[in-house]
Amino acid sequence: MRDQWYERQGMGDGITRLSEPHVHRSFAANLFHVRGRDADLVIDFGMGLVPLRPALDLEEGKRLIAVATHIHADHVGGFHEFETRLGHPAEAQDFARMVDQDTLAHVFRSLPGAVEQLPCLNWSPDSHRIRPAPLTQTVDEGEIIDLGDKQFRVLHLPGHSHGSIGLLDESAGVLFSGDVIYIGGLVDNLPCSSQVLYRQTMQRLIELDVQCIHGGHGAVMSSEQMKAIARQYLQGTSAKATI
């Protein structure tokens, strides 16, 4: 079962998307492995129910950079498995503690059918906790994460959470948006959310020159799809979800 926990899909240009199909849909996030010439990048880390690192097909000895788009449980469960850990300074203390009020892991534990299949024998959601993963480096607006042949600019995109970030490959027109925007009901009513900041972020996304958007949930988006979702949010007509 552990060997079959993650599903993998090649997305082209050295990008692999992983998912946890046996996790409740509210906490089943997209995780990404981006291969670069000099270093690889891992973006988000699932629930941490089964080790993520062995599922990545990593090249021994190659530099590996792990970036969390934000603090929530479905994106940071396996963050501790990586030596180089980057995230936004607004949530730095949260990554170091990983308490339920920040990660929302208690919401996952309370869900009927938190998982469809057990990650291991005798596993129980009651015992699941997110392991602390202190950042080794903070990254903020405009900073560059360099893989050699690919460079990602950090975008601070608050609204879903205070420290939400996106990673933009300006050359390729590719954005990894985390939970800031994706196909499906957006969440803006958490203690760490701000609808005022979310509106500012949505306006920024409408003006962004990008071709392909990989969200924290759901299918890959085109620029037109992303901008339509952003406009719907600003008009108050977008689908919204609650956790």
C-alpha positions, 0 to 999 in steps of 0.5 A: 500500500505504501508503494501505491500511495502517491499517483504521479503524472508527467506534465512536461518540461521536467514537471511531475505532479503527485497526488494522494488519491486515498485522502479526503478530497478536501485535503488531497493536494497537488504536489510538484517535482520540478527537475532542473539542470543544477538543482531540483525543486519540490513544491508542497508535500501532502499530508505526511501519511506516507514518506514523500521523498522515496516517491520522487525518483531523485538523482543522488547527490543533486541539490534539492530545494523544498518550497511550501506555498503555505502552512496548511496540513495538506501542503506541509505534511512531508516538509520535514523530510527535506534539508533545504526548506523555504517559505514565506516569513509571515508563516516562519514561526508556524512552520517551526511549530506545526500546531493544529490552529495553523495547519488545520490538521485537527479538521482533517482528523475530524472528517468522516472518511479522512482516508479511503484506504489506510496508509499503513496497518493500524493507522488512525487519524486520531494519532496524526500530527504534522511534524515541525519543519523550521525554515532554513531560509525565508523567501519573499516577493521578487526573490529568485529560486535558481535551478540553473536552466529554470528560474522561479520568481517568488510572488507573495499572494496573500488572502487564502493565508498570510504567507501564501506564495506562488512561484513564477517561471517568467521565461516559460510562463508557468505559475505554481499558485498553491491554494491562491487559485485553482479550479474548484471552490476557493477558501477565504474564511479561515482565521489566517485568511483575508478577503481584502488581501485576496481581492488584491491578489486576484486583481494581480493575477488578472494582470499577470502574464502567464500561460500555464498555472498549476494550482494546489488542487484540481487540474492545470489551468490556462491563463484564460481559466485563471483570470475568469476565476479571479474575475468571478471572485472579484464579482462575488460570483465564484464558488467558495468552499469551507473547511 
